[in-house]
Amino acid sequence: FASYYGDHMVLQREPAGAVVWGHGEPGAVVTVTLSGAQGLVITKKTAQVKGPSGTWTTVLDPMDQGGPYALTAKQGSENVTLRDIYFGDVWLCSGQSNMAMTVLQVANASQELAAAARYPHVRIFAAAPARSDVELEDLEQIALPWSIPTAENLGHGNFTYFSAVCWLLGRSLYEALGSPVGLVEAAWGGTPIEAWSSRQALQACGLPEDTGRWVEGEDEAPRAPLWHGACFNPLSSSTSPHWHVSGPQTPSVLWNAMIHPLLNMTLRGIAWYQGEANAFLHTDRYNCTFPTLIADWRRAFHAGSAGQTEPLLPFGFVQLSTYRRESPDDSFARLRWHQTADLGVVPNARMPGTFMAVAMDLGDEHSPYGRRVPGRGEGVGMKLLGTNPISFLFLGSIHPRDKQNVAHRLLLGARAVAYGDKDLVFQGPYPTRAVLEVTRGLLNVTYSQELICRQRDARSFEVCCSSQASPCRWLPAPVVAVGSRTVTLALGGCGTLVLGLRYAWAEWPCEYQSCPLYNPQGLPAPPFL
């Protein structure tokens, strides 16, 4: 069997058929048997080992949720049997360090780890961080083979395995669906979207395929070992080896080594938490690179699974949280906007079948993870982009510990978008129109949902009021009144000329769970421009 099939795994349940593949002698015939209790044969398939690659592939008949089953592959006199296999929903979790952050690192970690034993039917698997200049057929290394969750494997170390966002989402999916859940983690801290994108996807956005080469040779010591998939981090030598803090920047190397090998897997959905690195690299291309990555991964997983993974594979993601309180620029705000393909809310025409967890109100100034000093960790190599390295000496953290709310907001989106729960509110309130009351100097903004105002903030709303469109002069528009679905803003110094309106356009827009606007379900209104 290929590397990511093993005892305790979860295979995708009906209506899809699970793809199973492996290696063999070219020309040989492999018989694959799925059997239940007392060795009762449920399905038998044969597959021929193909040419130079020496691989065979078969699609099992669609199976109802449940287990345990055994899966045997036999070639001549050799056979291999995998046991304790369940059918359920398989989700892939990918991204950078906020996805790689483990259950050990979150708020209430000890309680979360102790609860592991209650979820024996949520199974976990983690690919090891790896890079390659060519597309690989199979994973070269595995950090955690398919396992039943324990406190030890959920909290193996910092930024190793297992992903807290992935685990908390999978656990709550299991509670909501009652069906086994398989979680596959493929994440690496400090990595830009370009590293996770295929060559074709980068070309579609007009990015040269060797963007990022500038980091490899030109940077000094801390970068050098990255070639070998390792990175030393002087801040935390006491914990596990820190390859997870600052991964490769080279285009496509993670697509090649960590995603391409998984394409034959039948999936139910993807969860993605990435973007911090792109607040410092090609920020304004993200409105192309991100929707293109989604479409490209969908196409590739559909093709790789012989059509079993649905073409509009549900894709959930986390909108960036916070980093620095007094940020010199608006790169985080721009990236949050670009994460929605500049439409502010998903799913939308450019990003169908997607769902988003807003996280800008979950900042964590005192998180011990991610306090940065120049030239180390998430943000290494940025001085080549002309960013003053001293800006890394600040309070604040790029790794908030509240991953429970992140996972809860993702769960709502997954239930609505992936599982078709039509009555579930999964998005925060979003403006539908704005009407100017010129004589009173007011702007009335109408929202899509009932509003709960948690904070009357004078600076959250800003209006652009210059005589020419660029550069815009953004001035605060204080909130005068909040109705059940409307917000009234004072235009103050703006006169009659209002060219634009924006909300929460800052790297650190509000205190913990205290942005101005929420809906009754407690979901924050996302930022907009």
C-alpha positions as CSV (number, residue, x, y, z in Angstrom):
1,F,0.0,0.0,0.0
2,A,1.0,3.6,-0.5
3,S,2.5,5.4,2.6
4,Y,-0.7,6.9,3.9
5,Y,-2.8,3.7,4.1
6,G,-2.4,1.9,7.4
7,D,-4.1,0.4,10.4
8,H,-6.7,2.6,12.1
9,M,-7.3,4.7,9.0
10,V,-10.6,6.3,7.9
11,L,-11.6,5.9,4.3
12,Q,-14.2,8.1,2.6
13,R,-17.8,6.8,3.0
14,E,-20.6,6.8,0.5
15,P,-21.7,8.3,-1.9
16,A,-18.1,8.4,-3.0
17,G,-15.9,5.3,-3.4
18,A,-12.6,5.3,-1.5
19,V,-9.5,5.1,-3.8
20,V,-6.8,2.6,-2.7
21,W,-3.4,2.4,-4.3
22,G,0.0,1.0,-3.7
23,H,3.3,-0.2,-5.2
24,G,4.0,-3.6,-6.9
25,E,6.0,-5.4,-9.6
26,P,5.1,-3.9,-13.0
27,G,2.7,-6.2,-14.8
28,A,1.6,-8.1,-11.7
29,V,-2.0,-8.3,-10.7
30,V,-3.0,-7.1,-7.2
31,T,-6.1,-8.4,-5.5
32,V,-7.6,-6.0,-2.9
33,T,-10.1,-7.5,-0.4
34,L,-12.2,-5.6,2.1
35,S,-13.5,-7.8,4.8
36,G,-15.7,-7.3,7.9
37,A,-16.2,-9.2,11.1
38,Q,-15.2,-12.9,11.1
39,G,-13.4,-12.3,7.8
40,L,-16.6,-12.0,5.8
41,V,-15.5,-10.7,2.3
42,I,-17.4,-7.5,1.4
43,T,-15.6,-6.3,-1.7
44,K,-12.9,-7.8,-3.9
45,K,-11.1,-5.8,-6.6
46,T,-8.2,-6.6,-8.9
47,A,-5.8,-4.1,-10.3
48,Q,-2.8,-4.3,-12.6
49,V,0.5,-2.8,-11.6
50,K,1.3,-0.2,-14.3
51,G,4.5,0.5,-16.1
52,P,7.6,2.4,-15.0
53,S,6.1,3.8,-11.8
54,G,5.1,0.3,-10.5
55,T,1.8,1.5,-9.0
56,W,-1.7,0.0,-8.9
57,T,-5.0,1.8,-8.1
58,T,-8.5,0.6,-7.4
59,V,-11.7,2.2,-6.3
60,L,-13.7,0.4,-3.5
61,D,-17.5,0.3,-3.8
62,P,-19.1,3.1,-1.8
63,M,-19.5,2.0,1.8
64,D,-21.8,3.2,4.6
65,Q,-20.2,4.7,7.6
66,G,-18.8,2.4,10.2
67,G,-16.3,-0.4,10.9
68,P,-14.0,-2.0,11.8
69,Y,-12.9,-3.6,8.6
70,A,-9.7,-5.2,7.3
71,L,-8.2,-4.4,3.9
72,T,-5.8,-6.9,2.2
73,A,-3.7,-6.4,-0.9
74,K,-2.3,-9.6,-2.4
75,Q,0.3,-10.0,-5.2
76,G,1.3,-13.6,-5.9
77,S,2.3,-15.1,-2.5
78,E,2.8,-11.8,-0.8
79,N,0.0,-10.1,1.1
80,V,-0.4,-7.1,3.4
81,T,-3.4,-6.6,5.7
82,L,-4.5,-3.3,7.3
83,R,-6.8,-3.6,10.3
84,D,-9.3,-1.5,12.3
85,I,-10.3,0.6,9.3
86,Y,-13.5,2.7,9.4
87,F,-15.5,4.5,6.7
88,G,-16.4,8.1,7.5
89,D,-15.5,11.6,6.3
90,V,-11.9,12.5,5.4
91,W,-10.8,16.1,5.8
92,L,-7.4,17.5,4.8
93,C,-6.0,20.3,6.9
94,S,-3.2,22.4,5.5
95,G,-1.5,25.8,5.8
96,Q,1.2,27.5,7.9
97,S,2.0,27.7,11.7
98,N,-1.5,28.6,12.9
99,M,-2.6,25.3,11.4
100,A,0.5,23.5,12.6
101,M,0.0,24.7,16.2
102,T,-0.8,21.7,18.2
103,V,-3.4,20.8,20.9
104,L,-0.6,21.2,23.4
105,Q,-0.3,24.9,22.6
106,V,-3.9,26.1,22.8
107,A,-6.0,27.6,25.6
108,N,-7.2,24.9,28.1
109,A,-4.7,22.5,26.5
110,S,-4.7,20.0,29.4
111,Q,-8.5,19.6,29.3
112,E,-8.5,19.2,25.5
113,L,-5.7,16.6,25.7
114,A,-7.5,14.7,28.5
115,A,-10.7,14.6,26.3
116,A,-8.9,12.7,23.5
117,A,-10.0,9.3,24.9
118,R,-13.6,10.2,24.2
119,Y,-13.1,10.3,20.4
120,P,-11.7,6.9,19.3
121,H,-13.5,7.2,16.0
122,V,-11.8,10.4,15.0
123,R,-8.5,9.2,13.5
124,I,-5.5,11.3,12.8
125,F,-2.6,11.3,10.4
126,A,0.2,13.8,9.8
127,A,2.5,14.1,6.9
128,A,6.0,15.2,7.8
129,P,7.2,18.6,6.6
130,A,8.9,17.9,3.3
131,R,9.9,19.8,0.1
132,S,10.7,18.7,-3.4
133,D,11.6,20.4,-6.7
134,V,9.5,17.8,-8.6
135,E,6.0,16.4,-8.0
136,L,6.2,13.3,-5.9
137,E,3.9,10.3,-6.2
138,D,4.0,9.3,-2.6
139,L,4.9,10.9,0.7
140,E,8.6,10.5,1.6
141,Q,8.1,10.9,5.3
142,I,5.2,10.6,7.8
143,A,5.3,12.4,11.1
144,L,2.3,10.4,12.5
145,P,0.9,7.3,10.9
146,W,-2.9,6.8,11.2
147,S,-3.6,6.7,14.9
148,I,-6.4,6.7,17.5
149,P,-6.1,10.0,19.3
150,T,-4.3,10.2,22.7
151,A,-3.0,13.0,24.8
152,E,0.5,12.1,23.6
153,N,-0.1,12.2,19.8
154,L,-2.4,15.2,19.9
155,G,0.1,17.2,21.9
156,H,3.4,15.8,20.6
157,G,5.2,19.2,20.8
158,N,5.0,22.7,19.5
159,F,4.1,23.1,15.8
160,T,4.6,19.3,15.2
161,Y,1.4,17.3,15.5
162,F,-1.4,17.2,15.9
163,S,-3.0,20.4,14.5
164,A,-5.3,22.0,17.1
165,V,-7.6,23.6,14.5
166,C,-7.8,20.4,12.6
167,W,-8.5,18.3,15.7
168,L,-11.1,20.6,17.2
169,L,-12.9,20.9,13.8
170,G,-12.8,17.1,13.3
171,R,-13.9,16.4,16.8
172,S,-16.9,18.7,16.5
173,L,-17.8,17.3,13.0
174,Y,-17.9,13.8,14.6
175,E,-20.2,15.2,17.3
176,A,-22.4,16.8,14.7
177,L,-22.5,13.9,12.2
178,G,-22.1,10.9,14.4
179,S,-19.9,9.4,11.7
180,P,-16.2,8.5,11.9
181,V,-13.8,11.3,10.8
182,G,-10.3,11.0,9.4
183,L,-8.1,14.0,9.7
184,V,-5.0,14.4,7.5
185,E,-2.6,17.2,8.5
186,A,-0.1,18.6,5.9
187,A,1.1,22.0,7.3
188,W,4.4,23.9,7.7
189,G,4.9,27.1,9.5
190,G,6.1,30.3,7.9
191,T,5.2,29.2,4.4
192,P,3.7,31.4,1.7
193,I,0.9,30.3,-0.6
194,E,3.3,30.1,-3.5
195,A,5.0,27.1,-1.9
196,W,1.6,25.3,-1.8
197,S,0.6,26.2,-5.3
198,S,1.3,24.1,-8.4
199,R,3.3,25.6,-11.3
200,Q,0.1,25.9,-13.4
201,A,-1.6,27.8,-10.6
202,L,1.2,30.3,-10.3
203,Q,1.4,30.8,-14.0
204,A,-2.4,31.5,-14.0
205,C,-1.7,34.4,-11.7
206,G,1.3,35.7,-13.7
207,L,3.8,34.7,-11.1
208,P,7.2,33.4,-12.3
209,E,7.7,29.9,-11.2
210,D,10.9,30.7,-9.4
211,T,9.5,33.5,-7.2
212,G,11.1,33.2,-3.8
213,R,14.5,31.9,-5.0
214,W,15.8,35.1,-3.4
215,V,15.4,33.6,0.0
216,E,17.3,30.4,-0.6
217,G,20.8,31.6,-1.4
218,E,20.9,35.1,-0.3
219,D,19.9,34.8,3.3
220,E,22.3,34.0,6.0
221,A,22.7,31.1,8.5
222,P,19.1,30.6,9.8
223,R,17.8,29.9,6.3
224,A,20.6,27.6,5.1
225,P,19.4,24.3,6.7
226,L,16.0,24.6,5.1
227,W,17.2,22.7,2.1
228,H,17.3,19.7,4.4
229,G,13.8,20.4,5.8
230,A,15.2,21.5,9.1
231,C,15.6,24.9,10.7
232,F,17.1,25.8,14.0
233,N,15.4,28.3,16.1
234,P,17.6,29.6,18.9
235,L,14.5,30.7,20.8
236,S,13.2,27.3,21.5
237,S,16.0,24.7,21.4
238,S,14.5,23.2,24.6
239,T,11.4,21.9,22.7
240,S,11.3,19.6,19.7
241,P,13.3,20.4,16.6
242,H,11.6,23.4,15.1
243,W,11.2,22.7,11.5
244,H,7.7,23.9,11.8
245,V,8.4,27.5,12.6
246,S,9.8,28.8,9.4
247,G,9.4,26.7,6.2
248,P,10.6,27.1,2.6
249,Q,9.5,30.0,0.5
250,T,10.3,28.4,-2.9
251,P,7.3,28.1,-5.2
252,S,5.6,24.7,-5.5
253,V,8.0,22.8,-3.3
254,L,5.3,21.9,-0.7
255,W,2.7,21.2,-3.4
256,N,5.2,18.8,-4.9
257,A,6.1,17.0,-1.7
258,M,3.1,17.3,0.7
259,I,-0.1,17.7,-1.5
260,H,0.6,16.1,-4.8
261,P,1.2,12.7,-3.2
262,L,-2.3,12.9,-1.5
263,L,-4.2,13.5,-4.7
264,N,-5.4,9.9,-5.0
265,M,-7.1,10.1,-1.7
266,T,-10.9,10.5,-1.7
267,L,-11.7,13.5,0.4
268,R,-14.9,15.1,1.9
269,G,-13.4,18.6,2.5
270,I,-10.4,20.8,3.1
271,A,-9.6,23.2,6.0
272,W,-6.9,25.9,5.3
273,Y,-5.2,28.4,7.7
274,Q,-2.5,30.3,5.9
275,G,-1.8,33.9,4.8
276,E,0.5,35.5,7.5
277,A,3.6,34.9,5.3
278,N,1.8,36.6,2.4
279,A,1.3,39.8,4.4
280,F,5.0,40.2,3.6
281,L,5.2,38.5,0.1
282,H,3.0,39.2,-3.0
283,T,0.2,40.5,-0.7
284,D,-1.8,42.0,-3.5
285,R,-1.6,38.9,-5.7
286,Y,-3.4,36.9,-3.0
287,N,-6.8,37.8,-4.6
288,C,-5.6,35.7,-7.5
289,T,-3.3,33.1,-5.9
290,F,-5.8,32.0,-3.3
291,P,-8.9,31.4,-5.4
292,T,-6.6,29.8,-8.0
293,L,-5.1,27.4,-5.4
294,I,-8.6,26.4,-4.4
295,A,-9.7,25.7,-8.0
296,D,-6.5,24.0,-8.8
297,W,-6.6,21.7,-5.7
298,R,-10.2,20.8,-6.5
299,R,-9.3,19.9,-10.1
300,A,-6.3,17.8,-9.0
301,F,-8.1,15.9,-6.2
302,H,-11.1,15.2,-8.5
303,A,-8.8,13.9,-11.2
304,G,-6.5,12.0,-8.8
305,S,-9.4,10.2,-7.2
306,A,-10.8,8.9,-10.5
307,G,-13.7,11.4,-10.0
308,Q,-14.6,10.2,-6.5
309,T,-13.7,13.5,-4.7
310,E,-16.4,15.9,-5.8
311,P,-15.3,18.6,-8.3
312,L,-16.6,21.4,-5.9
313,L,-14.8,20.0,-2.9
314,P,-15.8,22.0,0.2
315,F,-13.0,24.3,1.1
316,G,-13.0,26.2,4.5
317,F,-10.4,28.7,5.6
318,V,-9.6,31.0,8.5
319,Q,-9.4,34.7,7.8
320,L,-6.2,36.1,9.4
321,S,-6.3,36.9,13.1
322,T,-3.9,39.6,14.5
323,Y,-0.2,40.2,14.8
324,R,1.0,43.6,15.9
325,R,-1.0,46.3,17.7
326,E,0.7,49.3,16.2
327,S,1.3,48.1,12.7
328,P,3.2,50.3,10.3
329,D,1.0,49.2,7.3
330,D,-2.3,47.7,6.4
331,S,-0.9,44.5,4.8
332,F,-3.0,42.2,7.2
333,A,-6.2,44.1,6.4
334,R,-5.5,43.9,2.6
335,L,-4.7,40.2,2.9
336,R,-8.0,39.5,4.8
337,W,-9.8,41.3,2.0
338,H,-7.9,39.3,-0.7
339,Q,-8.8,36.1,1.2
340,T,-12.4,36.7,0.0
341,A,-11.2,37.5,-3.6
342,D,-12.0,41.2,-2.7
343,L,-15.7,40.5,-2.2
344,G,-15.7,40.5,1.6
345,V,-17.9,37.4,2.2
346,V,-17.8,33.8,1.0
347,P,-19.1,31.7,-0.7
348,N,-19.1,34.1,-3.7
349,A,-19.0,33.9,-7.5
350,R,-15.2,33.7,-7.5
351,M,-15.0,31.3,-4.6
352,P,-18.0,28.9,-4.7
353,G,-18.3,26.1,-2.2
354,T,-16.1,27.9,0.4
355,F,-16.6,29.0,4.0
356,M,-14.6,31.3,6.2
357,A,-14.0,31.6,9.9
358,V,-13.4,35.3,10.8
359,A,-10.7,35.5,13.5
360,M,-9.7,39.2,13.7
361,D,-11.5,39.4,17.1
362,L,-9.5,36.5,18.6
363,G,-6.2,38.2,19.1
364,D,-3.9,37.1,21.9
365,E,-1.3,39.6,22.9
366,H,0.2,37.4,25.6
367,S,0.5,34.2,23.6
368,P,4.0,32.8,24.3
369,Y,4.2,31.5,20.7
370,G,5.3,33.9,18.1
371,R,6.9,36.7,19.9
372,R,9.5,37.5,17.3
373,V,13.0,38.9,17.3
374,P,14.6,40.1,14.1
375,G,15.5,37.5,11.6
376,R,14.0,34.5,13.3
377,G,10.8,32.5,13.0
378,E,7.7,33.5,11.1
379,G,9.0,36.5,9.3
380,V,12.5,35.4,8.6
381,G,13.9,36.6,5.4
382,M,11.5,39.5,5.2
383,K,14.3,42.1,5.3
384,L,15.0,41.2,1.7
385,L,11.7,42.7,0.9
386,G,12.7,46.0,2.4
387,T,10.7,45.6,5.6
388,N,12.6,47.1,8.5
389,P,13.6,44.0,10.6
390,I,13.3,46.1,13.7
391,S,9.5,45.9,13.2
392,F,9.7,42.4,14.5
393,L,10.5,43.7,18.0
394,F,7.0,44.4,19.3
395,L,4.3,43.1,21.6
396,G,1.6,40.9,20.3
397,S,1.7,37.5,18.8
398,I,0.9,35.9,15.5
399,H,-0.2,32.7,17.2
400,P,-3.4,33.2,19.2
401,R,-4.2,30.3,21.6
402,D,-8.0,30.4,21.2
403,K,-8.4,27.8,18.5
404,Q,-11.7,26.6,19.9
405,N,-13.6,29.6,18.5
406,V,-11.8,29.3,15.2
407,A,-12.8,25.7,15.0
408,H,-16.4,26.4,16.0
409,R,-16.7,29.1,13.3
410,L,-15.3,26.6,10.7
411,L,-17.7,24.0,11.9
412,L,-20.7,26.2,11.2
413,G,-19.4,26.8,7.7
414,A,-18.7,23.2,7.1
415,R,-22.2,22.1,8.3
416,A,-23.8,24.8,6.1
417,V,-21.6,24.5,3.0
418,A,-20.3,20.9,3.0
419,Y,-23.3,19.2,4.6
420,G,-26.1,21.4,3.3
421,D,-27.6,22.5,6.6
422,K,-29.7,25.3,5.1
423,D,-31.0,26.8,8.4
424,L,-27.7,27.3,10.0
425,V,-26.3,30.9,10.3
426,F,-22.6,30.6,9.5
427,Q,-21.6,34.1,8.3
428,G,-21.5,37.3,10.3
429,P,-23.5,40.4,9.3
430,Y,-22.5,42.1,6.0
431,P,-23.5,45.5,4.6
432,T,-26.0,45.4,1.7
433,R,-26.3,49.1,1.0
434,A,-25.2,52.5,2.3
435,V,-27.3,55.7,1.9
436,L,-26.0,59.2,2.4
437,E,-28.1,61.8,4.3
438,V,-26.3,64.8,2.9
439,T,-28.2,67.5,4.9
440,R,-27.5,65.8,8.3
441,G,-24.0,64.7,7.4
442,L,-24.8,61.0,8.1
443,L,-24.3,57.7,6.4
444,N,-26.8,54.9,7.0
445,V,-25.4,51.4,6.4
446,T,-27.9,48.5,6.1
447,Y,-26.8,45.0,7.1
448,S,-27.8,41.5,6.0
449,Q,-28.6,40.3,9.6
450,E,-29.7,41.5,13.0
451,L,-26.9,43.4,14.7
452,I,-25.5,43.2,18.2
453,C,-23.3,46.1,19.1
454,R,-20.6,45.1,21.6
455,Q,-18.4,48.1,21.3
456,R,-19.0,51.7,20.2
457,D,-15.7,52.4,18.6
458,A,-15.0,55.7,17.0
459,R,-12.3,54.3,14.7
460,S,-13.8,51.1,13.3
461,F,-15.6,52.7,10.4
462,E,-13.6,55.0,8.1
463,V,-14.7,57.0,5.1
464,C,-12.6,58.1,2.2
465,C,-13.3,61.7,1.4
466,S,-10.7,63.3,-0.9
467,S,-11.5,65.1,-4.0
468,Q,-9.5,62.6,-6.0
469,A,-9.8,58.8,-5.6
470,S,-6.1,58.2,-4.9
471,P,-4.5,58.5,-2.5
472,C,-7.6,58.3,-0.3
473,R,-7.8,60.3,2.8
474,W,-9.4,57.9,5.3
475,L,-11.1,59.6,8.2
476,P,-12.9,58.0,11.2
477,A,-16.7,57.9,10.9
478,P,-18.0,57.6,14.5
479,V,-21.0,55.4,15.1
480,V,-24.0,57.6,16.0
481,A,-26.6,54.9,16.3
482,V,-27.1,51.1,15.9
483,G,-30.6,49.9,14.9
484,S,-31.6,46.3,14.5
485,R,-30.0,46.1,11.0
486,T,-28.6,49.5,10.5
487,V,-25.6,51.5,11.6
488,T,-25.6,55.3,11.3
489,L,-22.2,57.0,11.0
490,A,-21.3,60.7,11.4
491,L,-19.3,62.0,8.5
492,G,-17.8,64.9,10.4
493,G,-15.1,66.4,8.3
494,C,-16.1,64.8,5.1
495,G,-18.6,67.2,3.5
496,T,-20.7,65.6,0.8
497,L,-18.0,63.7,-1.1
498,V,-17.8,60.1,0.2
499,L,-15.8,57.9,-2.2
500,G,-15.4,54.8,0.0
501,L,-16.2,53.1,3.3
502,R,-14.3,50.6,5.2
503,Y,-14.7,48.7,8.5
504,A,-12.1,47.0,10.8
505,W,-9.3,47.9,8.4
506,A,-6.4,47.4,10.8
507,E,-4.0,44.6,11.7
508,W,-5.4,44.6,15.3
509,P,-8.9,45.9,14.8
510,C,-10.4,45.2,18.2
511,E,-9.9,43.6,21.6
512,Y,-10.7,39.9,22.3
513,Q,-14.2,39.1,21.2
514,S,-15.0,42.9,21.3
515,C,-15.2,44.1,17.7
516,P,-18.1,46.5,17.3
517,L,-20.6,44.4,15.4
518,Y,-21.8,40.8,15.8
519,N,-24.9,38.8,15.0
520,P,-27.1,37.2,17.7
521,Q,-25.2,34.0,17.1
522,G,-22.0,35.7,18.2
523,L,-20.3,35.8,14.8
524,P,-18.4,39.0,14.0
525,A,-19.1,41.2,11.1
526,P,-16.2,40.7,8.7
527,P,-14.0,43.6,7.6
528,F,-14.9,45.3,4.3
529,L,-13.8,48.0,1.9
